């Protein structure tokens, strides 16, 4: 069997397993999010309502990871040559704005409850629901961590669920404090903590999605390092019009013009550079245009007008 086909088949099976695990965790998260929201209204606990909103971030993150896997399995079409990769990023951008609104609403309500505490909170029921929520978080962390995946989507989803577990701990502690002491300020204080966790996640989601939509340089990649890496190959005399951007999370692209010594050997040179960029920078989609000089030696500002892309 061809080793490349074997690796492709192994990667496909792994992606399908990851998709199944993410789907299970998403169902757990969304299901308990509604339970926690209902319990928040029933018990009068703002902390539970805030934690339900925090679970919304988890649902968004996991949904985006599922989108990424789904898109990676879909072949391109003549009308959508890159598929619908940007739909994932656009959804992330819009969801981040919604999460900002939710967190601000929580902070406003927390302030009102600090001024006039709600003394009718059902602390025991609140604590039980928060404890169950913590268990759901731990189950999600276990399912996702079992893959030990290096994919950003999977790792990001794990971090979101861990963050939500912290929010559940806050709600649980607030419930126990009120149950033992009757100090009802614990509920709005826990809500403020959770609101800041939501703001932190929303800001990260907003900044990353906006950077991708604006076709910024991929995170962790320096253009000068890319230029040096390409120029390090024998036969490359210069690099210009170098661009690197992200189509969607984990899918980087690059385009550049190369000035080469001999256009007859450029096909092998381009393949060599593509492998280098993939292995060192994890850039899978590379487009290189090759040009040769018809100028005096040392004049790097002059390029042959006849050029071709490989």
C-alpha positions as CSV (number, residue, x, y, z in Angstrom):
1,X,0.0,0.0,0.0
2,X,1.2,3.5,-0.8
3,X,2.4,5.1,2.4
4,X,0.8,8.4,1.4
5,X,-2.5,6.8,0.9
6,X,-2.1,5.0,4.2
7,X,-1.3,8.3,6.0
8,X,-4.3,10.0,4.3
9,X,-6.6,7.2,5.4
10,X,-5.3,7.4,9.0
11,X,-5.7,11.1,9.1
12,X,-9.3,10.8,7.8
13,X,-10.2,8.2,10.4
14,X,-8.7,10.5,13.1
15,X,-10.7,13.5,11.9
16,X,-13.9,11.5,12.0
17,X,-13.1,10.4,15.5
18,X,-12.4,14.0,16.5
19,X,-15.7,15.0,14.9
20,X,-17.6,12.4,16.8
21,X,-16.0,13.4,20.1
22,X,-16.6,17.1,19.5
23,X,-20.3,16.4,18.6
24,X,-20.7,14.5,21.9
25,X,-19.2,17.3,23.9
26,X,-21.2,19.9,22.0
27,X,-24.5,18.0,22.8
28,X,-23.5,17.8,26.5
29,X,-22.6,21.5,26.6
30,X,-25.7,22.8,24.8
31,X,-28.0,20.5,26.7
32,X,-26.7,21.5,30.1
33,X,-26.5,25.2,29.0
34,X,-30.3,25.2,28.7
35,X,-30.7,23.2,32.0
36,X,-28.5,25.8,33.8
37,X,-30.3,28.7,32.3
38,X,-33.6,27.3,33.4
39,X,-32.2,26.6,36.9
40,X,-30.9,30.1,37.0
41,X,-34.4,31.5,36.5
42,X,-35.9,29.0,39.0
43,X,-33.4,29.6,41.8
44,X,-33.0,33.3,41.1
45,X,-29.2,32.8,40.8
46,X,-27.4,35.3,38.5
47,X,-24.3,33.1,38.8
48,X,-26.0,30.2,37.1
49,X,-27.4,32.4,34.4
50,X,-23.9,33.8,33.9
51,X,-22.4,30.3,33.7
52,X,-25.0,29.3,31.2
53,X,-23.8,32.3,29.1
54,X,-20.3,31.1,29.5
55,X,-21.3,27.7,28.2
56,X,-22.4,29.5,25.1
57,X,-18.8,30.4,24.5
58,X,-17.9,26.6,24.7
59,X,-20.7,25.8,22.3
60,X,-19.4,28.4,19.8
61,X,-15.8,27.2,20.1
62,X,-16.8,23.5,19.6
63,X,-19.1,24.4,16.7
64,X,-16.3,26.2,15.0
65,X,-14.0,23.2,15.5
66,X,-16.7,21.0,13.9
67,X,-17.0,23.5,11.0
68,X,-13.3,23.3,10.4
69,X,-13.3,19.5,10.3
70,X,-16.5,19.5,8.1
71,X,-14.9,21.9,5.6
72,X,-11.7,20.0,5.5
73,X,-13.6,16.9,4.3
74,X,-15.5,18.8,1.6
75,X,-14.0,19.1,-1.9
76,X,-13.8,22.5,-3.5
77,X,-16.2,23.5,-6.3
78,X,-15.9,25.7,-9.4
79,X,-17.8,28.5,-7.7
80,X,-16.2,28.1,-4.2
81,X,-12.6,27.1,-4.9
82,X,-11.8,27.5,-1.2
83,X,-15.1,26.2,0.0
84,X,-16.8,28.1,2.8
85,X,-13.8,28.5,5.1
86,X,-14.5,32.1,5.8
87,X,-18.1,31.3,7.0
88,X,-16.4,29.8,10.1
89,X,-14.5,33.0,10.8
90,X,-17.5,35.3,10.1
91,X,-19.6,33.3,12.5
92,X,-16.8,33.6,15.1
93,X,-16.7,37.4,14.6
94,X,-20.5,37.8,15.0
95,X,-20.6,35.5,18.0
96,X,-17.9,37.5,19.8
97,X,-20.0,40.6,19.4
98,X,-23.0,38.8,20.9
99,X,-20.9,37.6,23.8
100,X,-19.8,41.1,24.5
101,X,-23.4,42.2,24.8
102,X,-24.2,39.2,27.1
103,X,-21.3,39.9,29.4
104,X,-22.1,43.6,29.7
105,X,-25.7,42.7,30.6
106,X,-24.4,40.4,33.3
107,X,-22.2,43.1,34.7
108,X,-25.0,45.6,34.8
109,X,-27.3,43.1,36.6
110,X,-24.5,42.2,39.0
111,X,-24.1,45.9,39.9
112,X,-27.8,46.1,40.6
113,X,-27.8,43.0,42.8
114,X,-24.8,44.4,44.7
115,X,-26.9,47.5,45.5
116,X,-30.0,45.4,46.4
117,X,-29.1,41.8,47.0
118,X,-31.6,39.1,46.1
119,X,-32.3,37.2,49.4
120,X,-34.7,34.7,47.8
121,X,-32.0,32.6,46.0
122,X,-32.5,28.9,46.4
123,X,-28.9,28.2,47.5
124,X,-29.2,24.4,47.8
125,X,-30.6,23.9,44.3
126,X,-28.1,26.3,42.9
127,X,-25.2,24.4,44.4
128,X,-26.5,21.1,43.1
129,X,-26.9,22.4,39.6
130,X,-23.4,24.0,39.7
131,X,-21.9,20.7,40.9
132,X,-23.6,18.8,38.0
133,X,-22.3,21.5,35.6
134,X,-18.8,21.0,36.9
135,X,-19.1,17.3,36.3
136,X,-20.3,17.9,32.7
137,X,-17.2,20.2,32.2
138,X,-14.9,17.5,33.5
139,X,-16.4,14.9,31.2
140,X,-16.0,17.2,28.2
141,X,-12.3,17.8,29.2
142,X,-11.7,14.1,29.5
143,X,-13.3,13.3,26.1
144,X,-11.3,16.0,24.2
145,X,-8.0,15.6,26.1
146,X,-7.9,11.9,25.2
147,X,-6.9,12.8,21.7
148,X,-3.8,14.7,22.7
149,X,-4.3,16.6,19.4
150,X,-2.0,19.4,18.3
151,X,-4.8,21.0,16.3
152,X,-5.6,24.5,17.4
153,X,-9.4,23.9,17.2
154,X,-9.2,20.9,19.6
155,X,-6.8,22.6,21.9
156,X,-8.9,25.8,21.9
157,X,-12.1,23.8,22.7
158,X,-10.3,22.1,25.6
159,X,-9.2,25.5,27.0
160,X,-12.8,26.9,26.7
161,X,-14.2,23.9,28.6
162,X,-11.5,24.3,31.3
163,X,-12.4,28.0,31.6
164,X,-16.1,27.1,32.0
165,X,-15.2,24.6,34.7
166,X,-13.7,27.5,36.6
167,X,-17.0,29.4,36.2
168,X,-18.9,26.4,37.5
169,X,-16.5,26.3,40.5
170,X,-17.3,30.0,41.1
171,X,-21.1,29.3,41.0
172,X,-20.7,26.3,43.3
173,X,-18.6,28.2,45.9
174,X,-21.2,31.1,45.8
175,X,-24.0,28.7,46.4
176,X,-22.3,27.0,49.3
177,X,-21.3,30.3,50.9
178,X,-25.0,31.5,50.7
179,X,-26.2,28.1,52.0
180,X,-23.9,28.3,55.1
181,X,-23.8,32.0,55.8
182,X,-26.7,33.6,54.1
183,X,-24.3,36.2,52.5
184,X,-26.2,36.9,49.3
185,X,-23.5,39.1,47.9
186,X,-21.7,35.9,46.8
187,X,-24.0,35.4,43.9
188,X,-23.4,38.8,42.1
189,X,-19.6,38.6,42.9
190,X,-19.4,35.1,41.3
191,X,-21.4,36.5,38.3
192,X,-18.8,39.3,37.9
193,X,-16.0,36.7,37.8
194,X,-17.8,34.7,35.2
195,X,-18.6,37.8,33.2
196,X,-14.9,38.7,33.0
197,X,-14.1,35.1,31.9
198,X,-16.7,35.6,29.1
199,X,-15.2,39.0,28.2
200,X,-11.7,37.4,28.0
201,X,-12.9,34.6,25.7
202,X,-15.0,37.1,23.6
203,X,-12.0,39.5,23.2
204,X,-9.8,36.6,22.0
205,X,-12.4,35.4,19.6
206,X,-13.0,38.9,18.3
207,X,-9.3,39.8,17.8
208,X,-8.4,36.5,16.1
209,X,-11.4,36.4,13.8
210,X,-10.9,40.1,12.8
211,X,-7.2,39.5,12.1
212,X,-8.1,36.6,9.8
213,X,-10.9,38.5,8.1
214,X,-8.4,41.4,7.4
215,X,-6.0,38.8,6.0
216,X,-3.3,39.6,8.5
217,X,-0.1,37.6,8.7
218,X,-0.7,34.2,10.4
219,X,0.0,34.1,14.1
220,X,3.5,33.0,14.9
221,X,4.8,33.6,11.4
222,X,7.2,36.4,10.6
223,X,7.4,37.6,7.0
224,X,11.2,38.2,7.2
225,X,11.7,34.7,8.3
226,X,9.6,33.4,5.4
227,X,11.7,35.6,3.0
228,X,14.9,34.3,4.4
229,X,13.7,30.7,4.3
230,X,12.8,31.0,0.6
231,X,16.0,32.9,-0.3
232,X,18.1,30.2,1.4
233,X,17.5,27.8,-1.5
234,X,20.2,27.6,-4.2
235,X,19.0,29.2,-7.4
236,X,16.8,31.9,-5.8
237,X,18.2,35.4,-6.4
238,X,15.4,37.4,-4.8
239,X,11.9,37.4,-3.4
240,X,9.2,40.1,-3.8
241,X,5.4,40.6,-3.5
242,X,5.5,38.2,-0.6
243,X,2.1,37.7,1.1
244,X,0.9,35.3,3.8
245,X,-2.6,35.0,5.3
246,X,-5.0,32.7,7.0
247,X,-8.1,31.3,5.2
248,X,-9.4,29.8,8.3
249,X,-8.0,28.6,11.6
250,X,-5.2,26.1,10.8
251,X,-5.2,26.8,7.0
252,X,-2.5,29.2,6.0
253,X,-1.7,30.4,2.5
254,X,1.3,32.1,0.9
255,X,2.0,33.7,-2.5
256,X,5.3,35.3,-3.7
257,X,7.3,36.1,-6.8
258,X,10.7,34.5,-7.1
259,X,13.7,35.7,-9.1
260,X,15.7,32.6,-10.2
261,X,18.9,32.0,-12.0
262,X,17.6,29.4,-14.4
263,X,14.0,29.0,-15.3
264,X,14.6,25.5,-16.7
265,X,15.2,24.2,-13.2
266,X,12.5,26.2,-11.5
267,X,9.9,23.4,-11.3
268,X,12.1,21.4,-9.0
269,X,13.1,24.5,-7.0
270,X,9.5,25.5,-6.5
271,X,8.6,22.0,-5.2
272,X,11.6,22.1,-2.8
273,X,10.5,25.5,-1.4
274,X,6.9,24.3,-1.0
275,X,8.1,21.3,1.1
276,X,10.3,23.6,3.1
277,X,7.4,26.0,3.9
278,X,5.1,23.2,4.8
279,X,7.6,21.4,7.1
280,X,8.9,24.6,8.9
281,X,5.9,26.9,8.9
282,X,3.0,24.5,8.3
283,X,1.9,26.5,5.3
284,X,0.0,24.0,3.0
285,X,-1.3,26.3,0.2
286,X,1.7,28.0,-1.6
287,X,1.6,29.8,-4.9
288,X,4.9,30.9,-6.4
289,X,5.5,32.9,-9.6
290,X,8.9,32.5,-11.2
291,X,10.8,35.2,-13.0
292,X,14.3,35.5,-14.5
293,X,16.6,38.5,-15.0
294,X,17.5,40.1,-18.3
295,X,19.6,42.8,-16.6
296,X,23.1,43.6,-15.6
297,X,24.5,41.5,-12.7
298,X,23.6,43.1,-9.4
299,X,20.6,45.0,-10.7
300,X,17.9,43.3,-8.6
301,X,15.2,45.8,-9.5
302,X,14.9,44.5,-13.1
303,X,12.8,41.4,-13.9
304,X,12.0,39.6,-17.1
305,X,8.6,40.5,-18.5
306,X,7.8,37.0,-19.5
307,X,6.9,35.1,-16.4
308,X,4.9,32.0,-15.5
309,X,3.3,30.5,-12.4
310,X,3.9,27.0,-11.0
